Amino acid sequence: MRVLITCFSSISNVAAIVPQLSGLVNDYPQHEFIVLSRSFLRPLFDKLPRVTFVGGDIRGEHKTPMGVYRLFKQLKAMKPDVVLDMQRTWRTKMISRLFMLFGTKTLAIGFASAEQKRLIKRGANKYSPIPTIFDRQARLYAKIGLRVNDSFRKLYEPDANQVAKIKELYGEKQGCWIGIAPFSIARGKTLPLRKMKNVIAYFDKQPNTKIFLFGAGEMENELLSDWQSLYNNVYAVHTNLKLDDELALMNFLDVMLCMDSANMHLASLMAVPVVSVWGATHPYSGFLGWKQLMDNCVGVDFSCRPCTAHSDRKCKYGDYRCLESLHSSKIIEVIERILNERSE
């Protein structure tokens, strides 16, 4: 069976495909898999055997319906037996419908919108975790007779060239290496920068410690470069590495601090313990990284939290108190606990 998986969604959702797909590749060597996603995410799938990656340019060549149709023609030539839509937006729906016209079986991932609405209405303290994105993927695979497992641990070990590049840029791994991804696309999911700077300043003063800042986008990159200049042991990763090399660097981290964002999922693929900050969202909403622990999630309980599952929603009080009331010391405490556990 040849399975086509389509998803142009956020980096988080695409990265979440990897763990269970890796298990399926190992458990079902008789099947082949095709993944359609944004071109720059190719490194997430290149190391998986019997997985063919097809890159789409949704801001250029494949932005319009005609562009998506051309992409469909490319995929049709690969003769998939079934199409699994992991996103359910107009591009993936269009591709599925075109395949349906030619008699190819198509299925789509289920939404958790009803559970998310109940979670938001009742509050996390009165509700249990809802089905995760991994649960919903597993249900979709089950419909075509594939059973997933949780054996996935790490995407890959860095090759010799990547190790040499990291060593050239940052030196030999000694002491503690801490990754920090301070941004999210949503205001309600981003720790105030002054609080993040408190965390950075604290660990910058610790002996034998290096801090690596991860981000994307022009404004983020400028700010990370500024922060690099303010501290002694801080490195703005974006200035030197592409995605595959960033993943290789994550392999050397002892811990990653991030928001409810893409880097949580990327670090999870490299088996890095993640300290995740949750403001307007909540880890109960189903988007915690692969095998990450609730004990490492940091947030402040409010009756209005969570107010959203994953999107940017304006705070009804206007002050984002769920993030403003979170003390930097609490984040530092969790990071230090993880570092101490790893050193034992």
N, C-alpha and C positions, 0 to 999 in steps of 0.2 A: 504494500500500500504506500502511495506517495501522498503525504499530507502537506498542504499549504497553510501556513499560519500568517495572518495579516495583522499588522498593528503599526500605525503611524503615531501613536499616542506619546505621552510624556516619556522621558528617559526612564522614570521610575517604573512605569507599566511595562515597557519593553524589557528592561533589566529583569523584571519579575518573571518573565517567560523562561529565562535561562535555567534555573535550578531543576525544574520538573522536566523540561525538555532534555536536559543532560541525562536524567535518569531514564527517560523513554528511549533515548538513543542506545543506551547500554542494555536495556531490557528487551528491546525489540530490534535486533540487528537486521531483521528481514524488511523493515520499513525504511523509507527515506522521508526526509523532512525538508521543506522549503520555508524560509522565513522572509517575509516582505516587511521592511521597515525603512526608516530614514538612513541614508547612506552612511552617515558618520558613526552609526552604531554597529557597523560591521565587526569591529573587534570583539564584541560580546559573543559572537557566534562563530568566528573563524576557527576556533580551536575545537569545535564540536564535530566529531566524525559523522559522515552521512547527513550533514546539514548544509544545504546550499542557501547562501544569503543573496537576496535581491534587494538592491538599494533603490529607494525612491527619492526623488527631489521634489518635495511638496511645495517648495518656495520658488521653483523654477520650472523645469520641464514637465513635471507632473502636477502642477498647481491647479489646472483647469480640468473639467470633465473630459475634454479631448486628450489631455495628457494622461489622465487615469486610464482612458481607453487604450492608449498605446501601451501602457504598463500591463494592462490585462492581456493584450495580444502576446506580449513577451512571456507572461506567466502561462498562458494557455498552451504555448509551444512546449512547455515543460510537463504537460499532461498530468496534473495532480488528480488523484482519485477523490479527494475530499478537501474542502476549504473550511478552515476554522477562523472566524472573525473574532479577534481578541480586543476589538476596540468599539465597533458599532458606531462609526461616524460615516459621513456621506461617502468618503473615498472607499473605505472597506466595504460598505454596503453596496456601492456601485459595482465593485469587483465581484462580490458574492452573487449579485443578481445577474451579472453577465455570465458567470459560470453556470448559474442555474438554467439559463436559456439553452445551454449546451448539454444539459443533463448531468452536471457535476453536483454531487451532494454538498450542501453548505450548511454550516451550523455557526451559531454566534454565542459568545460568552454571556452568561446571565448577569444582570445588574443586581446590585445590593441596595438599590435606592430605598425600598420599603424599610429594610432594617436600619439603614442610615438615618432615615427620617425619624424612626422610633427612638434611636439613640440620641439624636439631637433634641427631640421633644422631652424625653425623660431624663436625660443627663447620664453621663458615664457611671456615676455613683449608684444609679438605680437600674443599671442595665449591664449585661454581660457582653463580652466581645462578640461582634457579629462575624459572619463568614469572611475570611480573608480573600485577597485576590488570588492566593494560591488554592484556596478551597474552590473558588469559582472556576479556575482553570482546570482543576482535577475533575470537576463535574462535566466539563465540556469534553475532555479527553475520554472520559468513561462512556460517553455517547457513541464513540467510534470503537469501543472495545479496548481502550488502552488504560491500564492502571498505573498511576504514578507512584513514586516512592520518595522518601525524604533523605536519600543517601548522599545527595549533592553536598560537597563541602567547599570546594574552591574551584574557580574557573580554570586557572592554570598557574603553573610556576613560571616566573619570568625567565626568559632565555638569556644566554650569556651576553648578548649585545645589550639587552635592556639593563641587566645588572651592571654592566660596565658603564653605561650611560648615567645611571643613577649614582654610581660611585664617583664618576667624574664630576657630576654637578654638586653632589651633597656630601661626598666623603663616605668612608666605610661606616656601616651601621654599628653604632655604639650607643649605649645608654638607651634612653626613651625617645621614640619618634612618635609624635602626636600629629594627627591630621585634623584640620578644622575647616569645615565648609560653612561659612557664616550666613549664607544667603538662601532665600527661597523666593519663588515667583510671587508669593502672596505676603502682604503686610502682616496678616494675622498669623503667619507661620514663621516669622523672622524675629529672632531675639534682638532687642534694641542694641545697636552697635556699641554703645558705651559699655554695656554689660559684657559683650563679647570681648571688647578690648581689655576688660578687667581679667577675664580668663586668660587671654593671651599674655598679658603682662605678668601674671602670676607664674605661669609655666616657663616663660622666657627667663625668669630668674632662677629656675631650678637647675642644679648642676647636671651636666651631661644630657641635656635635653634639646631636641630640635623640633620645631613646629612648622608644619607644611600647610599652607593656605590654598584651598581649592575653590574655584569659582569659574564663571563663564560670563561672557558679555563685556562690552567695552567699559561700562561704568564700574562693574564689579572688579575688573582687572586693574583699573586705575586705583581703586581703593586698596586692593590687596598689595599693589606695588608700594603705595604710601605706607601701609602698615609694615611692610618688609623693611622700609628705611627707618622706621621708628624703633625697631627692636634688634637685639644682637643675634638671636638664633631663630629667626623667622624667615621662611622662604615662600615666595609667591609662585606656586607651581605652574600657573598658566603661562608664565613667560618662557618656559622651556619644554613642556611636554604635551604630546597629543594624547587622545583618550587611551590608546593601548599602553602607552608608557605611564600614564597616570594610574592605570590599574596595576601595572607592575610595581610602581612606587607604593601603592596601598598595601601590597604584599608585605612590605617591611614595617608597616605601622603597628604600634602596640595598641592604639585606640584611635577611633575617629569620633569627633564631635561634629554634629550637623543638626539641621532642622528636619522636619518632615519633608524630605526633598530627595532629589535624584541620588545625591552622594551617599545617602543611607543605604540605598539599594546597591550601588556600585561597590561600596565597601563590604557589604554583606557577601557579594559574589567572590570577594577575596578573603573571606573568613576573618574579617577584622571586627572585634567587638565595637559596637557603636553606642555612643551616648547621644540619644536623640532628644531634641527639645520640641515640645508640643505646646502650642498656644491655643489657637482657635480650633484646631483639630485634636484628635485623640487617638492613641494607639489601638483603642477598641474598635475603631472604624474600619479596620481591615487592611491597612496599608503599612504595617510594620515590616521591616526588612526580613529577609530569609533567615530564620533561626536566631533572630535577635531577641533579647530578653526584656520583658516588661520592667524588670528591676533597673534596667539601664535607661529607661525613659524618664525624662524630667518634665514636670509640669506642675501647675498650681490648680487645685480644684476650685471651681466656681459653679454655682447653680446654672449659669448660662453656657457652660462649657461641656461638650463641644457645641459650637454654633454652626459648624459646617463639617462636611466629611473630607473634602479635598480642595475646594475652590476658594477663591479670594472673596470673602464676605466682609463688608464693613462692620466694625464693632458697633453694636447698638448704643453703647455708652460713649463711644468716641475715643476711649483712652487705651484700648487693648490691655486691660488690666491683667489678663491672664499671662501676659508676657512682662508687663511693667513690674508686676509683683514677684517675679521669679528672681531670686538672688543669685548672683554669680557664684557665691560660696557653695550653693547647692550643686551646681554643675561641677565645680572643682572637686567637691567631695566625691562625687560618683566617678569621675575620671581617676582620681587617686586610688579609689578602691579597686578599680579594674587593673591599674598599673601594679598595685601591691599584690593582687591575686596572680598576675602573670609572672611576677618575680619570685614567687614562692616555689 
